[in-house]
Amino acid sequence: MAPLPVLWWTSRLMCCWLLWTTTATRAQIPPQHGDTDQPLLPHIVTHLLQRYLRHPFQPVQFFLAANTAPHLLAQHDLLSQVLRHTSGQAAVTFGSTTSNPVGLRAAGQQQRSRAVLFGEDFVAFERLVANFSTAVNDYSGRYLCVLTGASGSVHQLETDHLPRLFGALWTRHIVHVNVLVAAANGTVRAYTYRPYTPGRCGKPAVKLAAVFAPGSSVDAQPHLYPRLTTFCNCTLQVGSFEAKPYTLLRPKVDGYTELGGFEGDLLHLLASRLQFRVNVTESPHQVQWGVIGAPGNSTGTMQLVQDELVDLVIACMALDVTRGLYLKAGWAHYTSRILFAVPQGRPYTAFEKLFRPFGTAIWAALAGTLLGVAGVVGGLSCGRRARRWRRFVYGPAVRMPLLGALYLLWGGTVVAVPGRNFARSLLALWLGFTFVVRTLYQGSLYLYLQRSATFPPLATIEQVHRSTLHYHMVNIAMRFFVDRPEIKPRVHFIPPGLDTLGEQVAGMAARYTDRVVVCPQDMVAYNNRAGRGRQPAAAPIQVTRESITLFPLTIYYPKKSCLTQPFDRLVRHVVESGLVSFWVRSYGDYDFEANRREPAGGGEPRKLTLAHLVGAYQLLAAAHLLALVIFLLELVSLRLAALRRTTYNYEICYID
């Protein structure tokens, strides 16, 4: 192992070598000195390609457009010089401008975001751009246009040709672009445009970005592809609809609509940082999300953004593969869950409440004990050999031992006391056992009779599928159940309208008992919080513990939008800061497990009423009915010899 001083000096020498090589290779434009064999334009293209257009995972595409053969040969010569200078430093391809009318990418095809366009004149550039497609080209990437033909005067260039070219580029929202023009004085002028400037919103404003002279440094020039950091107080059209708590529509006195909800809060922050105003456009005919398809076949908010009637849509929009084919998705700013809002558990009947004080295990142990007592009594009931054992176990004075055991269990008194010590010991143990069980049962039953308790609500997806409840959902949610075709007869689609899904979720608190609603968890949390605000004792909406799927939310833009980069950059910062999570929690009650539990102690003590004792009366009526049936059987046995012999044999077993 090398000593530490050697390692330190080695690292210092490597740093110095890297610094020297970086300084030595700075982009320096060679002076011409009148040498026409060393034109300035190829060097400018080379340096700009190396500085701005190189990408670690994508090649740089080259496009050529000329009207005559001499100009095409000149473009080939210019391209050859650029390729010779960049040999081994950047991957390049030669692009094709074959149009794609459908606008869909082939499987595995990646959009290109770096391109250099050589054009004889501005008409050639327009012809190239007209054949671009969002299926192949990423319009938010970086583009460099190189004019290889005559450019005319500077005034004509800046007032006629460039505005026309930039207008064509702006129709495709290609904003990260520079146009290189070789001037008559030997310099190269770089032009770009700004789509958002004060007083000219959405109208390209030509800007001279840089002038390159022989011997000057490219690094000394300003950044030719700056970030879009401000919209100069221009208005962006935002498509949305009401989906509480994601978005809330708040009409203002001036006729405009303000967007609330935690996604509305996110949009307001973006508007403040990027300096733009918001004009909300609601989905046509309140279709809400709508469906996405080929151009002309979409509906609702999807139609607004696909037809570029709005600049973006934000309203509980989840990332989806099909939407990604026709729209451009932004950074996912929040991940929710899709789950079932289920009905409240079925209330216990008055008779079922009598079984609540003990759990299943205790009832099973008690039933086993009684079966054991019945087995012993039954085994000792008949036969001369069992007479001696009956006297030993419970004595000759006990005529009906099974009925006496049940009588003591229910709080009765001892009618006949056995005379033997063993029988008395069994009696003492049974008295102690029944006293403890009866006391515990009576103490718990007093509390349970006063509670309006219910069975636990459905907790798993499998329980929902096994039930007979109907599935209520919006039509686009059917994609979550492609592996469950058997539920289609039970599916009911919620009609589109103003927050119709939210109304269905709110009704699950107490109104609906025949359905489950497929919804995001945030809608349930919002309605639970709002319901308790209006009525503190209101029952919370119950949900399944298992979620159907995750639900990542994003902002959708038109396919050729230039807004994704500035918006995504700021959205990532907001998400990392925890602001989105803070906003989400402020709109809802997310303690779903606490909502499933019953209140401790059953509430304040209340007096017992006849309604609380209905179960006891039902049990008493059943006991009287049983006694009446036995009495009728005894009367019938006087007329039926077979029945009389059976009852006689049963009674004779207890005679010593």
C-alpha positions as CSV (number, residue, x, y, z in Angstrom):
1,M,0.0,0.0,0.0
2,A,1.4,3.4,-1.0
3,P,2.2,5.9,1.8
4,L,-0.2,8.8,2.3
5,P,2.2,11.6,1.1
6,V,2.7,9.7,-2.2
7,L,-1.1,9.4,-2.7
8,W,-1.5,13.1,-1.9
9,W,1.1,14.2,-4.4
10,T,-0.3,11.9,-7.1
11,S,-3.8,13.3,-6.7
12,R,-2.4,16.9,-6.8
13,L,-0.6,16.1,-10.1
14,M,-3.7,14.6,-11.6
15,C,-5.7,17.6,-10.7
16,C,-3.1,19.9,-12.2
17,W,-3.0,17.8,-15.4
18,L,-6.8,17.9,-15.7
19,L,-6.8,21.7,-15.2
20,W,-4.1,22.2,-17.8
21,T,-5.9,20.0,-20.4
22,T,-9.2,21.8,-19.8
23,T,-7.6,25.2,-20.2
24,A,-5.7,24.1,-23.3
25,T,-8.8,22.7,-25.0
26,R,-11.0,25.8,-24.5
27,A,-13.1,26.6,-27.6
28,Q,-11.0,29.1,-29.5
29,I,-12.0,30.3,-33.0
30,P,-8.8,30.3,-35.2
31,P,-8.1,33.6,-36.9
32,Q,-8.6,33.6,-40.7
33,H,-6.1,36.1,-41.9
34,G,-7.9,36.2,-45.2
35,D,-7.4,32.4,-45.8
36,T,-10.6,31.3,-47.5
37,D,-9.6,27.7,-47.0
38,Q,-10.3,28.0,-43.3
39,P,-13.9,29.3,-43.2
40,L,-15.3,30.4,-39.8
41,L,-18.7,28.7,-40.0
42,P,-17.5,25.0,-39.6
43,H,-15.6,25.9,-36.4
44,I,-18.6,27.7,-34.9
45,V,-20.8,24.7,-35.7
46,T,-18.2,22.3,-34.2
47,H,-17.8,24.3,-31.0
48,L,-21.5,24.8,-30.5
49,L,-22.1,21.1,-31.1
50,Q,-19.5,20.1,-28.6
51,R,-20.7,22.5,-25.9
52,Y,-24.5,22.4,-26.2
53,L,-25.6,19.5,-28.3
54,R,-23.7,16.5,-27.1
55,H,-25.8,14.1,-25.1
56,P,-24.6,11.1,-23.1
57,F,-27.3,8.8,-24.4
58,Q,-28.5,10.3,-27.7
59,P,-26.7,11.0,-31.0
60,V,-26.8,14.3,-32.8
61,Q,-28.9,14.3,-35.9
62,F,-27.9,16.1,-39.1
63,F,-30.5,17.2,-41.7
64,L,-29.6,18.7,-45.1
65,A,-32.0,20.7,-47.3
66,A,-31.0,22.3,-50.6
67,N,-32.8,23.2,-53.8
68,T,-29.9,22.9,-56.2
69,A,-27.0,20.4,-56.6
70,P,-24.2,23.0,-56.0
71,H,-25.7,24.1,-52.7
72,L,-26.1,20.4,-51.7
73,L,-22.4,19.8,-52.4
74,A,-21.5,22.9,-50.3
75,Q,-23.6,21.5,-47.4
76,H,-21.8,18.2,-47.8
77,D,-18.4,19.9,-47.6
78,L,-19.5,21.9,-44.5
79,L,-20.8,18.7,-42.9
80,S,-17.5,16.9,-43.7
81,Q,-15.5,19.6,-42.0
82,V,-17.8,19.4,-38.9
83,L,-17.5,15.7,-38.7
84,R,-13.8,15.8,-39.1
85,H,-13.5,18.2,-36.2
86,T,-15.9,16.2,-34.0
87,S,-14.6,12.7,-34.9
88,G,-14.6,10.5,-31.8
89,Q,-16.2,13.1,-29.6
90,A,-19.9,12.8,-30.4
91,A,-22.2,10.2,-31.9
92,V,-24.0,11.4,-35.0
93,T,-26.8,10.1,-37.2
94,F,-28.4,11.4,-40.4
95,G,-32.1,12.1,-39.8
96,S,-35.0,11.4,-42.0
97,T,-37.9,13.7,-42.4
98,T,-40.4,11.1,-43.5
99,S,-43.7,12.2,-41.9
100,N,-45.6,10.1,-39.4
101,P,-49.3,11.1,-39.8
102,V,-50.4,8.9,-36.9
103,G,-47.9,10.4,-34.5
104,L,-47.0,7.2,-32.7
105,R,-43.5,5.9,-32.0
106,A,-42.4,2.5,-33.0
107,A,-41.6,0.0,-30.3
108,G,-38.3,0.8,-28.6
109,Q,-37.9,4.0,-30.6
110,Q,-36.6,7.0,-28.6
111,Q,-37.3,10.6,-29.4
112,R,-34.4,12.6,-30.6
113,S,-33.6,15.9,-28.8
114,R,-30.4,17.1,-30.5
115,A,-30.4,18.2,-34.1
116,V,-28.3,20.3,-36.6
117,L,-30.2,21.5,-39.7
118,F,-28.3,22.8,-42.7
119,G,-30.6,24.8,-45.0
120,E,-29.9,26.7,-48.3
121,D,-32.5,29.3,-47.4
122,F,-35.3,29.9,-44.9
123,V,-37.8,28.1,-47.1
124,A,-35.6,25.0,-46.8
125,F,-35.7,25.2,-43.1
126,E,-39.5,25.6,-43.1
127,R,-39.7,22.5,-45.3
128,L,-37.6,20.5,-42.9
129,V,-39.5,21.6,-39.8
130,A,-42.8,20.9,-41.5
131,N,-41.9,17.2,-41.8
132,F,-40.9,16.9,-38.2
133,S,-43.1,14.7,-36.0
134,T,-43.5,14.3,-32.3
135,A,-43.1,10.6,-32.8
136,V,-39.4,11.0,-33.6
137,N,-38.4,14.5,-32.5
138,D,-38.6,15.9,-29.0
139,Y,-39.5,19.5,-29.6
140,S,-38.2,20.5,-26.1
141,G,-34.7,19.5,-27.1
142,R,-31.9,21.7,-28.6
143,Y,-31.7,22.6,-32.3
144,L,-29.1,24.4,-34.4
145,C,-30.0,25.8,-37.8
146,V,-27.2,26.7,-40.1
147,L,-27.9,28.9,-43.1
148,T,-25.6,27.9,-46.0
149,G,-27.0,30.2,-48.7
150,A,-27.1,33.9,-49.2
151,S,-28.8,35.7,-46.3
152,G,-29.4,39.2,-47.8
153,S,-29.1,42.3,-45.7
154,V,-29.2,42.3,-41.9
155,H,-32.3,44.4,-41.9
156,Q,-34.2,42.1,-44.2
157,L,-33.0,39.1,-42.3
158,E,-34.2,40.4,-38.9
159,T,-37.5,41.8,-40.1
160,D,-38.6,39.3,-42.7
161,H,-36.9,35.9,-42.9
162,L,-36.2,35.2,-39.2
163,P,-39.7,36.1,-37.9
164,R,-41.1,33.8,-40.5
165,L,-38.8,31.0,-39.6
166,F,-39.3,31.5,-35.8
167,G,-43.0,31.6,-36.4
168,A,-42.8,28.1,-38.0
169,L,-40.7,26.9,-35.1
170,W,-43.1,28.3,-32.5
171,T,-46.1,26.5,-34.0
172,R,-44.2,23.3,-33.0
173,H,-43.0,24.9,-29.7
174,I,-39.4,24.5,-30.6
175,V,-37.9,27.3,-28.4
176,H,-34.4,26.0,-27.7
177,V,-33.0,26.9,-31.1
178,N,-30.3,29.1,-32.7
179,V,-29.9,30.1,-36.3
180,L,-26.3,30.7,-37.5
181,V,-25.9,33.2,-40.4
182,A,-22.6,34.0,-42.0
183,A,-22.4,37.8,-42.4
184,A,-20.6,39.7,-45.2
185,N,-18.0,41.1,-42.8
186,G,-16.6,37.6,-42.0
187,T,-18.5,37.2,-38.7
188,V,-21.1,34.6,-37.8
189,R,-24.3,35.9,-36.2
190,A,-26.4,33.6,-33.9
191,Y,-30.1,34.5,-33.7
192,T,-32.8,33.0,-31.4
193,Y,-36.2,34.1,-30.2
194,R,-38.2,34.4,-27.0
195,P,-41.8,33.2,-27.1
196,Y,-42.8,35.1,-23.9
197,T,-41.8,38.7,-23.6
198,P,-43.6,41.7,-22.0
199,G,-46.4,42.7,-24.2
200,R,-45.8,39.8,-26.8
201,C,-47.2,36.7,-25.2
202,G,-47.0,33.8,-27.6
203,K,-45.5,35.9,-30.4
204,P,-41.8,35.2,-31.2
205,A,-39.5,38.1,-30.6
206,V,-36.2,37.9,-32.6
207,K,-33.1,38.3,-30.6
208,L,-29.4,38.5,-31.6
209,A,-27.8,36.0,-29.2
210,A,-24.2,36.3,-30.2
211,V,-21.7,37.5,-32.8
212,F,-18.7,35.3,-33.5
213,A,-15.6,37.0,-34.9
214,P,-12.3,35.4,-36.0
215,G,-10.1,34.9,-33.0
216,S,-12.9,35.2,-30.4
217,S,-13.7,32.6,-27.8
218,V,-17.0,30.7,-27.9
219,D,-16.8,30.3,-24.1
220,A,-16.8,34.1,-23.7
221,Q,-20.2,34.3,-25.4
222,P,-23.4,34.2,-23.3
223,H,-25.2,30.9,-22.9
224,L,-27.0,30.3,-26.2
225,Y,-29.6,27.9,-24.8
226,P,-30.7,29.5,-21.5
227,R,-33.5,28.0,-19.4
228,L,-37.0,29.2,-19.7
229,T,-37.4,30.8,-16.3
230,T,-40.1,33.4,-16.7
231,F,-43.3,33.8,-18.7
232,C,-43.3,37.6,-18.2
233,N,-46.8,37.6,-16.7
234,C,-48.3,36.0,-19.7
235,T,-51.5,33.9,-19.3
236,L,-51.5,30.1,-19.6
237,Q,-54.7,28.2,-20.4
238,V,-55.1,25.5,-17.8
239,G,-57.6,22.7,-18.3
240,S,-59.2,21.3,-15.1
241,F,-62.4,20.2,-13.4
242,E,-63.5,19.8,-9.8
243,A,-62.1,16.7,-8.1
244,K,-61.9,17.3,-4.4
245,P,-59.4,17.6,-2.8
246,Y,-57.1,17.6,-5.8
247,T,-58.8,20.6,-7.5
248,L,-61.6,22.8,-6.3
249,L,-63.3,25.4,-8.6
250,R,-63.9,28.7,-6.9
251,P,-65.8,31.2,-9.0
252,K,-64.6,34.8,-8.6
253,V,-66.6,38.0,-8.8
254,D,-64.9,39.0,-12.1
255,G,-66.3,35.9,-13.8
256,Y,-63.0,34.0,-13.7
257,T,-62.5,30.7,-11.9
258,E,-59.8,30.2,-9.3
259,L,-58.3,26.8,-8.8
260,G,-58.1,25.4,-5.2
261,G,-57.2,22.0,-3.7
262,F,-53.6,20.8,-3.1
263,E,-53.0,20.6,-6.9
264,G,-54.3,24.1,-7.2
265,D,-51.9,25.2,-4.5
266,L,-49.1,23.6,-6.5
267,L,-50.2,25.5,-9.6
268,H,-50.3,28.8,-7.7
269,L,-46.8,28.3,-6.5
270,L,-45.6,27.5,-10.0
271,A,-47.4,30.6,-11.3
272,S,-45.7,32.7,-8.7
273,R,-42.2,31.4,-9.4
274,L,-42.4,31.3,-13.2
275,Q,-44.4,34.5,-13.4
276,F,-47.5,33.5,-15.3
277,R,-51.3,34.0,-14.9
278,V,-53.8,31.2,-14.9
279,N,-57.0,31.0,-16.9
280,V,-59.0,27.9,-16.0
281,T,-60.9,26.1,-18.8
282,E,-63.3,23.5,-17.6
283,S,-63.8,20.2,-19.5
284,P,-66.6,20.4,-22.1
285,H,-70.0,19.2,-20.9
286,Q,-68.5,18.3,-17.5
287,V,-67.0,15.1,-19.0
288,Q,-64.2,15.3,-16.5
289,W,-61.2,13.1,-17.5
290,G,-62.7,11.8,-20.7
291,V,-60.9,9.2,-22.9
292,I,-57.8,9.5,-24.9
293,G,-57.3,8.2,-28.4
294,A,-56.2,9.2,-31.8
295,P,-56.6,12.8,-32.8
296,G,-60.3,13.5,-33.1
297,N,-61.4,10.6,-31.0
298,S,-60.7,12.0,-27.5
299,T,-63.2,13.5,-25.1
300,G,-63.3,15.6,-22.0
301,T,-60.1,17.2,-20.6
302,M,-58.0,14.8,-22.7
303,Q,-59.5,16.4,-25.8
304,L,-58.6,19.9,-24.5
305,V,-55.0,19.2,-24.1
306,Q,-54.6,16.9,-27.2
307,D,-56.2,19.6,-29.4
308,E,-53.9,22.2,-27.8
309,L,-56.9,24.2,-26.6
310,V,-55.1,24.5,-23.2
311,D,-51.4,24.6,-22.3
312,L,-51.6,22.0,-19.6
313,V,-54.2,20.0,-17.6
314,I,-54.0,19.4,-13.8
315,A,-56.9,17.6,-12.1
316,C,-56.2,14.2,-10.5
317,M,-54.4,13.0,-13.6
318,A,-52.6,9.7,-13.2
319,L,-49.6,8.5,-15.3
320,D,-50.9,6.1,-17.9
321,V,-49.3,4.3,-20.9
322,T,-52.1,5.2,-23.3
323,R,-52.1,8.8,-22.4
324,G,-48.3,8.9,-22.9
325,L,-48.7,7.9,-26.5
326,Y,-50.7,11.1,-27.3
327,L,-49.7,13.6,-24.6
328,K,-46.5,14.6,-22.7
329,A,-46.4,13.8,-19.0
330,G,-44.6,15.9,-16.5
331,W,-42.8,14.9,-13.3
332,A,-45.0,12.9,-10.9
333,H,-45.6,15.3,-8.0
334,Y,-47.6,12.9,-5.7
335,T,-48.4,9.2,-5.5
336,S,-51.8,8.2,-4.0
337,R,-53.6,4.8,-3.8
338,I,-56.7,3.5,-5.5
339,L,-58.9,1.5,-3.1
340,F,-62.5,0.6,-2.4
341,A,-64.8,2.8,-0.3
342,V,-66.9,0.2,1.4
343,P,-70.2,0.4,3.3
344,Q,-70.3,0.6,7.1
345,G,-70.4,-2.8,8.7
346,R,-73.8,-4.4,9.2
347,P,-75.2,-3.5,12.6
348,Y,-75.5,-6.3,15.2
349,T,-79.0,-7.4,15.8
350,A,-80.4,-7.4,19.3
351,F,-79.9,-11.2,19.6
352,E,-76.4,-11.0,18.2
353,K,-75.4,-8.5,20.8
354,L,-75.9,-11.2,23.5
355,F,-72.9,-13.0,22.1
356,R,-70.6,-10.0,22.0
357,P,-69.2,-10.0,25.6
358,F,-67.2,-13.2,24.9
359,G,-65.0,-14.0,22.0
360,T,-65.1,-17.1,19.8
361,A,-62.5,-18.9,21.9
362,I,-64.4,-18.4,25.2
363,W,-67.7,-19.5,23.7
364,A,-66.0,-22.6,22.3
365,A,-64.5,-23.4,25.7
366,L,-67.9,-22.9,27.4
367,A,-69.7,-25.1,24.8
368,G,-67.1,-27.8,25.3
369,T,-67.6,-27.7,29.1
370,L,-71.4,-28.0,28.7
371,L,-70.9,-30.8,26.3
372,G,-68.7,-32.6,28.8
373,V,-71.3,-32.1,31.5
374,A,-74.0,-33.5,29.2
375,G,-71.8,-36.4,28.2
376,V,-71.2,-37.4,31.9
377,V,-74.9,-37.0,32.8
378,G,-75.9,-39.0,29.7
379,G,-73.4,-41.8,30.4
380,L,-74.7,-42.1,34.0
381,S,-78.4,-41.8,33.2
382,C,-79.4,-45.4,32.3
383,G,-78.4,-48.8,33.4
384,R,-78.1,-50.6,36.7
385,R,-74.3,-50.5,36.7
386,A,-74.4,-46.7,36.4
387,R,-76.6,-46.4,39.5
388,R,-73.6,-46.7,41.8
389,W,-71.6,-44.2,39.8
390,R,-74.6,-41.7,39.9
391,R,-74.7,-41.9,43.7
392,F,-70.9,-41.2,43.7
393,V,-70.9,-38.3,41.3
394,Y,-74.0,-36.3,42.2
395,G,-76.0,-38.4,44.8
396,P,-79.4,-40.0,44.7
397,A,-81.3,-36.8,45.7
398,V,-80.4,-35.0,42.4
399,R,-83.1,-36.0,40.0
400,M,-82.3,-33.8,37.0
401,P,-78.5,-33.1,37.1
402,L,-78.2,-31.6,33.5
403,L,-81.1,-29.1,34.1
404,G,-79.6,-28.3,37.5
405,A,-76.2,-27.5,36.0
406,L,-77.8,-25.1,33.5
407,Y,-79.9,-23.6,36.3
408,L,-76.8,-22.8,38.3
409,L,-75.0,-21.4,35.2
410,W,-77.9,-18.9,34.8
411,G,-77.8,-17.8,38.4
412,G,-80.3,-20.2,40.0
413,T,-80.0,-21.8,43.5
414,V,-79.1,-25.3,44.6
415,V,-82.3,-27.3,45.0
416,A,-80.8,-30.6,46.3
417,V,-77.4,-30.8,48.0
418,P,-75.5,-34.1,47.5
419,G,-74.4,-35.9,50.6
420,R,-71.1,-37.4,49.5
421,N,-67.8,-35.4,49.8
422,F,-66.8,-35.9,46.1
423,A,-70.2,-34.8,44.8
424,R,-70.1,-31.7,47.1
425,S,-66.6,-30.9,45.7
426,L,-67.8,-31.1,42.1
427,L,-70.8,-28.8,43.1
428,A,-68.4,-26.3,44.7
429,L,-66.2,-26.2,41.6
430,W,-69.2,-25.8,39.3
431,L,-70.6,-23.0,41.5
432,G,-67.2,-21.1,41.3
433,F,-66.9,-21.6,37.6
434,T,-70.4,-20.4,36.9
435,F,-70.1,-17.4,39.2
436,V,-67.0,-16.1,37.4
437,V,-68.3,-16.7,33.9
438,R,-71.7,-15.2,34.7
439,T,-70.2,-12.1,36.4
440,L,-67.8,-11.4,33.5
441,Y,-70.6,-11.8,31.0
442,Q,-73.1,-9.6,32.8
443,G,-70.5,-6.8,33.3
444,S,-69.5,-6.8,29.7
445,L,-73.1,-7.2,28.4
446,Y,-74.2,-4.0,30.1
447,L,-71.7,-2.0,28.0
448,Y,-72.3,-3.9,24.7
449,L,-76.1,-3.5,24.9
450,Q,-75.7,0.3,24.9
451,R,-73.5,0.4,21.9
452,S,-74.8,0.8,18.3
453,A,-72.0,-1.6,17.2
454,T,-71.5,-3.0,13.7
455,F,-69.6,-5.8,12.2
456,P,-66.2,-4.8,10.8
457,P,-66.3,-3.4,7.3
458,L,-64.8,-5.3,4.4
459,A,-61.0,-5.1,4.7
460,T,-59.6,-7.0,1.7
461,I,-60.1,-7.0,-2.1
462,E,-61.0,-10.7,-2.0
463,Q,-63.8,-10.0,0.5
464,V,-65.2,-7.4,-1.8
465,H,-65.1,-9.8,-4.8
466,R,-66.8,-12.5,-2.7
467,S,-69.6,-10.1,-1.7
468,T,-72.6,-9.3,-3.7
469,L,-72.0,-5.5,-3.7
470,H,-72.0,-3.6,-6.9
471,Y,-68.9,-1.8,-8.2
472,H,-69.4,1.9,-8.9
473,M,-66.5,3.6,-10.7
474,V,-65.7,6.1,-13.5
475,N,-65.3,4.4,-16.9
476,I,-61.5,4.9,-17.1
477,A,-61.1,2.9,-13.8
478,M,-62.1,-0.3,-15.5
479,R,-58.5,-0.7,-16.6
480,F,-57.6,-1.7,-13.0
481,F,-59.8,-4.8,-13.3
482,V,-58.6,-6.3,-16.6
483,D,-57.7,-9.5,-14.7
484,R,-61.2,-9.7,-13.2
485,P,-63.6,-10.0,-16.2
486,E,-66.2,-11.8,-14.0
487,I,-67.1,-8.6,-12.2
488,K,-68.4,-6.8,-15.3
489,P,-72.0,-7.7,-14.6
490,R,-71.7,-6.0,-11.2
491,V,-70.0,-2.8,-12.6
492,H,-72.0,0.5,-12.7
493,F,-70.2,3.5,-14.3
494,I,-70.7,6.8,-12.6
495,P,-72.0,9.4,-15.1
496,P,-69.7,12.4,-15.8
497,G,-70.7,15.6,-14.1
498,L,-69.6,18.1,-11.5
499,D,-67.7,16.1,-8.9
500,T,-70.0,13.1,-9.4
501,L,-67.3,10.7,-8.1
502,G,-66.9,12.8,-5.0
503,E,-70.7,12.7,-4.3
504,Q,-70.6,8.9,-4.5
505,V,-67.7,8.7,-2.1
506,A,-69.5,11.1,0.3
507,G,-72.6,8.9,0.2
508,M,-70.7,5.9,1.5
509,A,-70.7,7.4,5.0
510,A,-74.3,6.5,5.7
511,R,-76.4,6.5,2.5
512,Y,-75.2,3.6,0.4
513,T,-75.1,0.0,1.6
514,D,-75.4,-1.9,-1.7
515,R,-72.1,-0.8,-3.4
516,V,-68.4,-0.2,-3.2
517,V,-66.8,2.8,-4.9
518,V,-63.4,2.7,-6.6
519,C,-61.7,6.0,-5.8
520,P,-58.4,7.5,-4.7
521,Q,-57.8,7.5,-0.9
522,D,-57.5,11.3,-0.9
523,M,-61.2,11.7,-1.7
524,V,-62.1,9.5,1.2
525,A,-59.8,11.4,3.5
526,Y,-61.2,14.7,2.3
527,N,-64.8,13.7,2.9
528,N,-64.0,12.3,6.4
529,R,-62.5,15.6,7.4
530,A,-65.3,17.6,5.9
531,G,-68.0,15.4,7.4
532,R,-66.6,15.7,10.9
533,G,-66.4,19.5,10.4
534,R,-70.1,19.6,9.7
535,Q,-71.1,17.0,12.2
536,P,-68.5,15.8,14.7
537,A,-70.5,12.5,15.4
538,A,-70.7,11.6,11.8
539,A,-69.6,8.1,10.8
540,P,-66.3,8.1,8.8
541,I,-66.2,6.5,5.4
542,Q,-64.6,3.1,5.5
543,V,-62.0,1.8,3.1
544,T,-60.3,-1.5,2.4
545,R,-56.9,-2.1,4.0
546,E,-55.6,-3.4,0.7
547,S,-55.1,-1.0,-2.2
548,I,-56.0,-1.8,-5.8
549,T,-53.0,0.0,-7.3
550,L,-50.8,3.0,-6.9
551,F,-51.9,6.3,-8.4
552,P,-49.0,8.6,-9.4
553,L,-50.3,12.1,-10.3
554,T,-48.7,14.4,-12.8
555,I,-49.4,17.4,-15.1
556,Y,-50.2,16.6,-18.8
557,Y,-49.1,18.9,-21.6
558,P,-49.6,18.8,-25.4
559,K,-47.2,16.5,-27.2
560,K,-45.1,19.4,-28.5
561,S,-45.2,21.5,-25.4
562,C,-42.1,23.4,-24.3
563,L,-43.3,23.8,-20.7
564,T,-42.2,20.4,-19.3
565,Q,-38.6,21.4,-18.5
566,P,-39.3,24.6,-16.5
567,F,-42.3,23.1,-14.8
568,D,-40.6,19.7,-13.9
569,R,-37.5,21.5,-12.6
570,L,-39.6,23.5,-10.1
571,V,-42.0,20.6,-9.3
572,R,-39.0,18.4,-8.2
573,H,-37.9,21.1,-5.8
574,V,-41.4,21.5,-4.4
575,V,-41.7,17.7,-3.9
576,E,-38.3,17.4,-2.3
577,S,-39.1,20.3,0.1
578,G,-42.2,18.4,1.5
579,L,-44.7,21.0,0.6
580,V,-46.9,18.7,-1.5
581,S,-47.1,16.3,1.5
582,F,-48.0,19.2,3.8
583,W,-50.8,20.4,1.4
584,V,-52.2,16.9,1.1
585,R,-52.4,16.3,4.8
586,S,-54.1,19.7,5.3
587,Y,-57.0,18.6,3.2
588,G,-57.9,15.3,4.7
589,D,-58.0,12.8,7.6
590,Y,-55.7,9.9,6.6
591,D,-56.0,7.8,9.8
592,F,-58.1,5.1,8.2
593,E,-57.2,2.5,10.8
594,A,-58.5,4.7,13.6
595,N,-61.7,5.1,11.7
596,R,-62.2,1.3,11.6
597,R,-61.9,1.0,15.4
598,E,-64.8,1.5,17.8
599,P,-64.6,4.3,20.3
600,A,-63.1,3.1,23.6
601,G,-65.6,2.7,26.4
602,G,-68.6,2.9,24.1
603,G,-69.2,6.6,24.8
604,E,-70.9,8.1,27.8
605,P,-73.0,5.9,30.1
606,R,-76.6,5.7,29.2
607,K,-79.6,4.2,30.9
608,L,-80.8,0.8,29.6
609,T,-84.1,1.0,27.7
610,L,-86.4,-1.6,26.3
611,A,-84.7,-1.2,22.9
612,H,-81.4,-2.4,24.6
613,L,-83.1,-5.5,26.0
614,V,-84.8,-6.7,22.9
615,G,-82.3,-9.6,22.6
616,A,-83.1,-10.7,26.1
617,Y,-86.8,-10.6,25.4
618,Q,-86.2,-12.6,22.2
619,L,-84.3,-15.2,24.2
620,L,-87.1,-15.4,26.8
621,A,-89.7,-15.8,24.1
622,A,-87.7,-18.6,22.5
623,A,-87.4,-20.4,25.9
624,H,-91.1,-20.2,26.5
625,L,-91.8,-21.5,22.9
626,L,-89.5,-24.4,23.6
627,A,-91.3,-25.2,26.8
628,L,-94.6,-25.0,25.1
629,V,-93.4,-27.5,22.4
630,I,-92.2,-30.0,25.1
631,F,-95.5,-29.6,26.9
632,L,-97.5,-30.3,23.7
633,L,-95.3,-33.4,23.1
634,E,-96.1,-34.7,26.5
635,L,-99.8,-34.3,25.8
636,V,-99.5,-36.0,22.5
637,S,-97.5,-38.9,24.1
638,L,-100.7,-39.8,26.0
639,R,-102.3,-40.8,22.7
640,L,-99.2,-42.2,20.9
641,A,-97.7,-45.4,22.5
642,A,-94.3,-45.1,20.8
643,L,-93.8,-41.6,22.0
644,R,-95.0,-42.5,25.4
645,R,-92.6,-45.4,25.7
646,T,-89.7,-43.1,24.7
647,T,-90.5,-40.5,27.3
648,Y,-91.2,-43.2,29.9
649,N,-87.8,-44.8,29.3
650,Y,-86.1,-41.4,29.5
651,E,-87.8,-40.6,32.9
652,I,-87.2,-44.1,34.3
653,C,-83.4,-43.6,33.9
654,Y,-83.4,-41.1,36.8
655,I,-85.2,-43.5,39.2
656,D,-82.9,-45.4,41.5
